[in-house]
Amino acid sequence: MFGTIVVLLVAAGAFLVIWKIGIGLLRSLGTPIPPPPPAGELRRVNVRYRCSLCGTELRMTLATDEEPVPPRHCMEEMDVFRIMD
């Protein structure tokens, strides 16, 4: 008798946890995408950088400034590889 009650309580608890997780996932899928930031905060740029040590390349398309500060890779600033218009 006591074992049956424990099994039922554990099953009810597991059901509630699974139910809450499922409802949370469905709500997260139903929320709309947040609006983009206001105009003027980010500027369109098209700059490619290359690390002089390992050769990793990076393309930057949005930045807060017209001429962004080069990112750092391998503990050094990356070199401007190509500025595309």
Backbone bond lengths (Angstrom), bond angles and torsions (degrees), N, CA, C in turn:
res aa  C-N    CA-C-N  psi(-1)  N-CA   C-N-CA  omega(-1)  CA-C   N-CA-C  phi
1 M - - - 1.441 - - 1.529 111.49 -
2 F 1.351 114.96 -48.89 1.463 119.06 -178.65 1.530 111.10 -64.65
3 G 1.325 117.25 -38.01 1.466 122.57 179.47 1.513 112.21 -64.14
4 T 1.316 117.21 -36.83 1.461 121.55 -179.86 1.527 110.50 -67.21
5 I 1.316 117.44 -39.60 1.468 121.61 179.28 1.523 109.93 -66.04
6 V 1.318 118.23 -41.59 1.472 121.89 179.27 1.525 109.88 -64.00
7 V 1.317 117.00 -43.69 1.465 121.16 179.51 1.527 109.96 -62.00
8 L 1.334 117.58 -43.00 1.463 120.98 178.88 1.534 111.64 -65.24
9 L 1.318 118.40 -39.50 1.470 121.20 177.98 1.524 111.86 -66.29
10 V 1.319 116.34 -40.75 1.468 120.28 177.98 1.523 109.98 -65.77
11 A 1.340 116.85 -41.34 1.466 120.60 179.01 1.521 110.81 -65.09
12 A 1.330 117.44 -41.05 1.467 120.49 178.49 1.534 110.88 -65.49
13 G 1.320 116.67 -40.17 1.463 120.20 177.65 1.525 111.49 -64.37
14 A 1.322 117.13 -43.37 1.468 120.75 178.26 1.518 110.95 -63.94
15 F 1.348 116.42 -39.56 1.466 120.21 177.05 1.523 110.97 -60.70
16 L 1.325 117.59 -45.19 1.468 120.74 -179.43 1.528 111.78 -64.12
17 V 1.328 117.52 -40.26 1.472 120.76 179.22 1.520 110.10 -65.11
18 I 1.325 117.39 -46.45 1.467 120.71 179.65 1.524 110.24 -64.11
19 W 1.334 117.43 -40.08 1.467 122.00 178.71 1.528 110.58 -61.17
20 K 1.337 117.40 -46.85 1.467 121.35 -179.46 1.530 111.09 -62.65
21 I 1.325 117.39 -42.75 1.462 121.09 179.45 1.524 110.03 -64.21
22 G 1.322 117.53 -43.24 1.467 121.25 179.59 1.516 112.07 -63.14
23 I 1.322 117.50 -45.58 1.468 121.19 178.88 1.530 109.97 -63.80
24 G 1.321 117.44 -40.19 1.465 120.37 177.96 1.521 112.40 -62.36
25 L 1.328 116.87 -41.98 1.463 120.56 178.52 1.526 111.11 -65.05
26 L 1.322 116.88 -42.73 1.467 119.55 178.94 1.530 111.53 -64.83
27 R 1.312 117.55 -38.43 1.474 120.00 177.63 1.526 111.32 -66.87
28 S 1.325 117.48 -37.44 1.465 119.30 179.66 1.523 111.24 -67.77
29 L 1.326 117.46 -31.67 1.460 120.57 177.06 1.529 111.52 -72.66
30 G 1.315 117.16 -27.10 1.452 120.97 -176.72 1.516 114.89 -87.71
31 T 1.330 118.69 -10.73 1.466 119.91 -179.05 1.527 109.70 -76.66
32 P 1.331 118.03 139.53 1.462 120.31 -179.10 1.532 111.78 -72.26
33 I 1.322 115.03 161.01 1.471 121.67 177.39 1.521 107.97 -70.02
34 P 1.335 118.36 137.34 1.466 119.49 179.74 1.527 110.85 -63.48
35 P 1.329 117.84 150.10 1.461 120.19 -178.69 1.531 111.10 -65.87
36 P 1.335 117.60 154.42 1.466 119.73 178.87 1.527 110.56 -67.30
37 P 1.327 118.02 160.07 1.466 120.14 179.72 1.524 110.42 -63.60
38 P 1.324 117.49 156.27 1.463 120.27 -179.94 1.528 111.87 -58.85
39 A 1.322 114.68 150.79 1.472 119.51 179.88 1.522 109.58 -61.99
40 G 1.305 115.87 142.41 1.451 121.16 178.89 1.513 113.55 100.79
41 E 1.322 118.34 -19.04 1.458 119.82 179.41 1.526 111.03 -76.39
42 L 1.317 117.05 -41.85 1.458 120.94 178.14 1.520 109.15 -116.85
43 R 1.315 116.17 141.50 1.464 121.64 178.65 1.517 108.58 -111.36
44 R 1.327 114.64 148.30 1.463 119.33 176.57 1.526 108.67 -79.79
45 V 1.308 115.30 125.17 1.463 121.95 173.36 1.525 106.36 -132.66
46 N 1.302 117.01 161.74 1.457 121.43 177.57 1.520 107.38 -141.76
47 V 1.322 115.79 82.56 1.460 122.17 -175.20 1.525 108.40 -122.57
48 R 1.322 116.69 138.93 1.463 121.94 174.47 1.522 108.91 -110.90
49 Y 1.320 114.44 137.13 1.463 121.33 177.74 1.518 108.64 -118.95
50 R 1.338 115.91 152.43 1.460 121.61 177.32 1.526 108.70 -136.30
51 C 1.321 115.64 135.72 1.464 121.26 176.62 1.522 108.18 -77.98
52 S 1.324 116.44 128.66 1.462 120.42 -177.66 1.532 112.08 -74.54
53 L 1.329 117.76 -17.86 1.461 119.98 -178.30 1.528 113.07 -89.65
54 C 1.332 117.15 -47.12 1.470 118.70 -174.24 1.521 113.19 -113.42
55 G 1.327 118.88 -10.77 1.452 121.42 176.82 1.521 114.88 86.74
56 T 1.322 118.43 7.83 1.459 120.74 178.11 1.517 110.10 -65.81
57 E 1.335 116.20 134.73 1.459 120.88 178.74 1.514 110.41 -109.96
58 L 1.335 115.50 149.02 1.452 122.26 -179.17 1.513 108.82 -138.95
59 R 1.333 117.11 135.14 1.457 120.80 176.72 1.521 108.17 -111.26
60 M 1.322 117.06 126.70 1.455 122.39 179.17 1.523 108.02 -108.63
61 T 1.328 116.42 126.20 1.460 120.48 -178.47 1.517 112.95 -112.35
62 L 1.327 118.85 -21.93 1.451 122.81 177.81 1.515 109.17 -132.16
63 A 1.327 116.00 139.88 1.455 120.57 178.56 1.520 108.58 -152.80
64 T 1.321 116.34 163.76 1.459 119.87 178.66 1.521 111.72 -81.40
65 D 1.309 117.63 -22.83 1.469 122.59 179.48 1.519 109.75 -115.52
66 E 1.340 115.79 162.11 1.465 119.10 176.71 1.523 110.87 -69.25
67 E 1.331 116.22 -37.81 1.463 120.78 175.71 1.525 107.65 -117.46
68 P 1.327 117.81 92.65 1.465 119.89 -176.50 1.524 112.38 -69.86
69 V 1.308 114.56 156.29 1.465 121.17 175.91 1.520 108.01 -69.35
70 P 1.335 118.93 133.98 1.471 120.48 -179.50 1.528 111.12 -60.78
71 P 1.310 117.55 138.24 1.467 120.02 177.55 1.523 111.01 -69.63
72 R 1.334 116.02 165.08 1.462 120.89 -179.49 1.525 109.20 -106.30
73 H 1.329 115.32 138.48 1.463 121.71 176.49 1.518 106.68 -147.20
74 C 1.295 118.53 140.61 1.476 123.61 -176.49 1.529 110.57 55.93
75 M 1.327 115.42 34.89 1.473 123.28 176.92 1.531 113.42 67.48
76 E 1.333 119.15 14.84 1.460 123.13 176.51 1.510 109.75 -134.47
77 E 1.342 116.63 156.12 1.451 119.93 176.36 1.524 109.72 -69.22
78 M 1.316 115.53 142.78 1.461 120.30 179.51 1.524 109.34 -79.07
79 D 1.329 116.97 151.49 1.462 122.72 179.89 1.525 109.34 -87.94
80 V 1.347 116.13 145.54 1.460 120.21 175.19 1.521 106.87 -70.22
81 F 1.315 116.00 120.94 1.458 121.52 -177.56 1.510 110.48 -93.15
82 R 1.337 117.17 -47.79 1.448 120.30 -177.65 1.515 108.85 -155.88
83 I 1.322 116.78 133.60 1.468 121.77 173.11 1.510 106.25 -104.71
84 M 1.319 116.85 115.05 1.456 121.93 -177.28 1.527 108.91 -100.36
85 D 1.302 116.14 143.16 1.475 119.90 178.70 1.495 111.47 -105.95
